[in-house]
Amino acid sequence: MRDEHRPKQDLIHEITGLRKQIVDLKDAMVARRRVEDALRTTESMLRAMADSVPVGLCLFRHDGTPLTANAPFARLLGYDSPAELQRIGSVLGVFASDEERTRALCLRNGDRTVAGALFRAKDGAGRAFGLMAANCSTEDSVALVVFESPPPF
């Protein structure tokens, strides 16, 4: 009712502007969808690469909480999936003791270690593995590479 007193030309300009907004929104939606698809593809390839390596890879907070892990690391500890490892490991812990966690994860800035650690498997048994550890520069976390046997160097 309020538009009935507006000139016809004003209404035409408003409709033209709204149509332009719709076209712009569709273009933005298409661009966003392309970015999301590319991100999903990249994430899928990264997960495939991490799950294909012959060693366990995991990212831990300094308190020992697992942030993420690959499938080989989960299998080393007897878990069916990395999600199960994160769910159970964050409650029960992944290291056999606080001393093992401290030894594996407490690095000074820039330090890297090559050593071994005793982990707690899903069944509660302690399992010894070789490992390499490094602080992550972008997160307050430590990245571990876990070997079935101590590394050969």
C-alpha positions as CSV (number, residue, x, y, z in Angstrom):
1,M,0.0,0.0,0.0
2,R,2.8,2.4,0.7
3,D,4.2,1.9,-2.8
4,E,1.0,3.0,-4.6
5,H,2.0,6.6,-4.2
6,R,5.5,6.2,-5.5
7,P,6.3,7.0,-9.1
8,K,6.5,4.0,-11.5
9,Q,10.1,4.8,-12.4
10,D,11.2,4.5,-8.7
11,L,9.6,1.1,-8.5
12,I,11.3,0.0,-11.7
13,H,14.7,1.1,-10.3
14,E,14.1,-0.7,-7.0
15,I,13.1,-3.9,-8.8
16,T,16.2,-3.6,-11.1
17,G,18.4,-3.1,-8.0
18,L,16.8,-6.2,-6.3
19,R,17.4,-8.3,-9.4
20,K,21.1,-7.2,-9.4
21,Q,21.4,-8.2,-5.7
22,I,19.9,-11.6,-6.5
23,V,22.5,-12.1,-9.3
24,D,25.3,-11.0,-7.0
25,L,24.1,-13.4,-4.3
26,K,23.9,-16.3,-6.8
27,D,27.5,-15.5,-8.0
28,A,28.7,-15.4,-4.4
29,M,27.0,-18.7,-3.6
30,V,28.6,-20.3,-6.6
31,A,32.1,-19.0,-5.6
32,R,31.6,-20.2,-2.0
33,R,30.5,-23.6,-3.2
34,R,33.6,-23.9,-5.4
35,V,35.8,-22.9,-2.4
36,E,34.0,-25.4,-0.1
37,D,34.4,-28.2,-2.7
38,A,38.1,-27.5,-3.1
39,L,38.5,-27.5,0.6
40,R,36.7,-30.8,0.9
41,T,38.9,-32.3,-1.8
42,T,42.1,-31.0,-0.2
43,E,41.0,-32.3,3.2
44,S,40.2,-35.7,1.7
45,M,43.6,-35.9,0.0
46,L,45.4,-34.9,3.1
47,R,43.5,-37.5,5.2
48,A,44.3,-40.2,2.5
49,M,48.0,-39.3,2.6
50,A,48.1,-39.3,6.4
51,D,46.3,-42.7,6.6
52,S,48.6,-44.2,3.9
53,V,52.0,-43.5,5.6
54,P,53.5,-46.6,7.4
55,V,53.9,-44.8,10.7
56,G,51.5,-43.3,13.3
57,L,51.0,-39.5,13.1
58,C,49.3,-37.7,15.9
59,L,48.9,-34.2,17.3
60,F,48.7,-33.7,21.1
61,R,48.1,-30.9,23.5
62,H,50.9,-30.5,26.0
63,D,48.5,-32.0,28.6
64,G,48.4,-35.3,26.6
65,T,45.0,-34.9,25.1
66,P,45.0,-36.1,21.5
67,L,43.8,-33.5,19.0
68,T,44.0,-35.7,15.9
69,A,45.6,-38.9,14.7
70,N,45.9,-41.0,11.6
71,A,44.5,-44.5,11.2
72,P,47.9,-46.3,11.6
73,F,48.4,-44.7,15.0
74,A,45.0,-45.7,16.1
75,R,45.7,-49.3,15.0
76,L,49.0,-49.4,16.8
77,L,47.1,-48.8,20.0
78,G,44.3,-51.2,19.2
79,Y,41.6,-48.7,18.3
80,D,39.3,-49.2,15.4
81,S,39.5,-45.6,14.2
82,P,41.1,-42.3,15.0
83,A,37.7,-41.0,16.2
84,E,37.6,-43.8,18.8
85,L,41.2,-43.1,19.8
86,Q,40.3,-39.4,20.4
87,R,37.1,-40.2,22.2
88,I,38.5,-42.8,24.6
89,G,42.1,-41.5,24.7
90,S,41.0,-38.0,25.8
91,V,39.3,-39.6,28.8
92,L,41.7,-42.5,29.8
93,G,44.9,-41.0,28.3
94,V,47.1,-42.4,25.6
95,F,50.4,-42.5,27.5
96,A,51.1,-45.2,30.1
97,S,51.9,-42.7,32.8
98,D,52.3,-38.9,33.4
99,E,56.1,-39.4,33.3
100,E,55.9,-40.9,29.8
101,R,53.6,-38.1,28.7
102,T,56.0,-35.5,30.1
103,R,59.0,-37.1,28.5
104,A,57.3,-37.3,25.1
105,L,55.5,-34.0,25.0
106,C,57.5,-31.4,27.1
107,L,59.9,-30.0,24.6
108,R,61.7,-26.6,24.8
109,N,61.0,-24.2,22.0
110,G,62.4,-25.5,18.7
111,D,63.5,-28.8,20.2
112,R,62.9,-32.1,18.5
113,T,63.4,-35.5,20.1
114,V,63.9,-39.0,18.9
115,A,63.3,-41.5,21.6
116,G,60.8,-44.1,22.7
117,A,57.7,-43.9,24.9
118,L,55.3,-46.2,26.6
119,F,51.7,-45.8,25.4
120,R,48.5,-47.2,26.8
121,A,46.7,-49.4,24.4
122,K,42.9,-49.7,24.2
123,D,43.0,-52.9,26.3
124,G,45.0,-51.1,29.0
125,A,48.3,-52.8,28.2
126,G,51.5,-50.7,27.9
127,R,53.1,-50.7,24.5
128,A,56.5,-49.3,23.7
129,F,57.1,-47.5,20.5
130,G,59.8,-45.3,19.0
131,L,58.9,-41.7,18.4
132,M,60.0,-38.4,17.0
133,A,58.4,-35.3,18.5
134,A,58.4,-31.6,17.5
135,N,56.6,-28.6,18.8
136,C,54.0,-27.1,16.4
137,S,54.6,-23.5,15.5
138,T,50.9,-22.6,14.9
139,E,49.3,-24.4,17.8
140,D,50.2,-25.0,21.5
141,S,50.7,-28.7,20.6
142,V,53.2,-31.3,19.8
143,A,53.3,-33.5,16.7
144,L,54.5,-37.1,17.1
145,V,55.6,-39.7,14.6
146,V,55.3,-43.1,16.2
147,F,57.2,-46.1,14.9
148,E,56.5,-49.8,15.7
149,S,60.1,-50.2,16.6
150,P,62.7,-47.6,17.6
151,P,63.9,-45.5,14.6
152,P,67.1,-46.8,13.0
153,F,69.1,-43.6,13.7
